Amino acid sequence: MDERGSCCVSGIGPMRGLIKAWLLLALSSGPAHGYQLLEYLKLGDVMGHADPGLLYRTLRQFEHEGDVTSTWSTEGIGPARRVYEITDKGRAHLADCALHVGIARERLGRFLEACARRKAGRVVGIEADAPSPQPDGARVSESHDSGPQV
């Protein structure tokens, strides 16, 4: 680590790209307006700080890509609010996100286990904790059954 306390990852905070997955997950529970989504992200400690600009840019991108739709709601007191709702395409995108996060979790787990073995002195040499090579250059297949269910 350098003097700033950083490593090869961006430190403790939101993981790049996960805000999109969290927004889709929130909307999979039902329609919501931007402020509700921002509070959801803050409560879940998804965003280190409230960034409404990032939230609304992401929602506009989702709408452009067909992952969400929005309508104006004039219910309640105060100004009209844009209410966002996930689409079938957005639900499929969420399922893909869950699959990829599950794969990343498995890989991160293997890394942390290798670090713990090395720290405990149970590993000698660089090859001892390296992934096993596959015959004919084949890649290790990832198990898709153990990922989070959405």
C-alpha positions in Angstrom: 0.0 0.0 0.0 1.2 3.5 -0.6 1.0 6.5 1.8 -2.6 7.1 0.9 -3.6 3.7 2.2 -4.8 2.4 -1.2 -4.1 -0.9 -2.8 -4.9 -2.3 -6.2 -8.6 -1.6 -5.6 -10.2 1.7 -5.0 -10.5 1.3 -1.3 -13.6 0.9 0.8 -16.6 2.4 -1.0 -18.9 1.7 -3.8 -17.6 -0.8 -6.3 -17.7 0.5 -9.9 -20.9 -0.6 -11.7 -22.7 -1.9 -8.6 -24.8 1.2 -8.3 -26.6 0.2 -11.5 -27.3 -3.3 -10.1 -28.5 -1.8 -6.8 -30.9 0.5 -8.6 -32.3 -2.3 -10.7 -32.7 -4.4 -7.5 -34.6 -1.5 -5.8 -36.9 -1.0 -8.8 -37.6 -4.8 -8.9 -39.5 -4.3 -5.7 -41.8 -1.7 -7.3 -41.9 1.8 -8.8 -40.0 4.6 -7.1 -39.0 8.2 -7.6 -35.5 9.5 -7.6 -35.4 10.7 -4.0 -36.6 7.3 -2.7 -33.9 5.5 -4.8 -31.2 7.9 -3.5 -32.3 7.2 0.1 -32.3 3.4 -0.6 -28.7 3.7 -1.9 -27.6 5.7 1.2 -29.3 3.3 3.6 -27.7 0.3 2.0 -24.3 2.0 2.1 -24.1 1.6 -1.6 -22.9 5.2 -2.2 -20.3 6.7 0.0 -21.9 10.1 -0.5 -25.1 11.2 -2.0 -24.6 11.9 -5.7 -28.0 12.8 -7.2 -26.3 13.6 -10.5 -25.0 10.1 -10.9 -28.3 8.7 -9.9 -30.3 10.6 -12.4 -27.8 10.1 -15.2 -27.9 6.4 -14.6 -31.7 6.4 -14.6 -31.8 8.3 -17.9 -29.3 5.8 -19.3 -31.5 2.9 -18.1 -34.5 4.6 -19.7 -32.7 5.1 -23.0 -31.6 1.4 -23.0 -35.1 0.2 -22.1 -34.3 -1.1 -18.6 -36.7 1.2 -17.0 -39.7 3.4 -17.9 -40.8 6.6 -16.2 -44.0 8.6 -15.8 -44.8 11.8 -14.1 -46.8 11.5 -10.9 -48.8 14.4 -9.4 -50.0 12.4 -6.4 -49.5 13.9 -3.0 -48.5 17.4 -2.2 -45.6 19.2 -3.8 -44.3 19.2 -7.4 -44.8 16.4 -9.9 -42.2 13.6 -9.5 -40.8 11.3 -12.1 -41.5 7.7 -11.1 -39.3 4.9 -12.4 -40.4 1.3 -13.1 -38.3 -1.7 -14.1 -39.1 -3.4 -17.5 -38.7 -7.0 -18.4 -35.4 -6.1 -20.1 -34.3 -4.5 -16.8 -35.2 -7.6 -14.9 -33.1 -9.7 -17.3 -30.2 -7.1 -16.9 -30.6 -7.5 -13.1 -30.4 -11.3 -13.4 -27.2 -10.9 -15.5 -25.8 -8.6 -12.8 -26.5 -11.1 -10.1 -24.8 -13.8 -12.1 -21.7 -11.7 -12.7 -21.5 -10.5 -9.0 -21.7 -14.2 -7.9 -18.8 -15.1 -10.2 -16.8 -12.1 -8.9 -17.6 -13.2 -5.3 -16.2 -16.7 -6.0 -13.0 -15.2 -7.5 -12.5 -12.7 -4.7 -13.0 -15.6 -2.2 -10.3 -17.6 -3.9 -8.0 -14.6 -3.7 -8.7 -14.0 0.0 -8.2 -17.7 0.8 -4.8 -17.7 -1.0 -3.8 -14.6 0.9 -4.8 -16.2 4.2 -2.8 -19.4 3.4 0.2 -17.3 2.4 0.0 -15.2 5.6 -0.3 -18.3 7.7 2.8 -19.7 6.1 1.0 -22.7 4.6 2.1 -21.8 1.0 5.6 -22.0 -0.3 6.4 -20.7 -3.8 4.4 -18.9 -6.4 3.0 -22.0 -8.0 1.5 -23.3 -4.8 -1.5 -21.1 -4.8 -1.8 -20.5 -8.6 -4.9 -21.7 -10.4 -4.4 -25.2 -11.9 -3.8 -25.1 -15.7 -6.4 -26.7 -17.8 -5.6 -29.2 -20.6 -5.3 -27.8 -24.1 -5.7 -24.2 -22.9 -9.3 -24.8 -21.8 -10.7 -22.3 -19.3 -12.1 -23.2 -16.0 -15.8 -23.1 -16.3 -17.6 -20.9 -13.8 -20.5 -22.5 -11.9 -23.7 -20.5 -12.5 -25.8 -22.4 -10.0 -24.2 -20.8 -6.9 -24.8 -17.2 -7.8 -27.4 -15.1 -6.0 -31.0 -15.6 -6.9 -33.0 -12.6 -7.9 
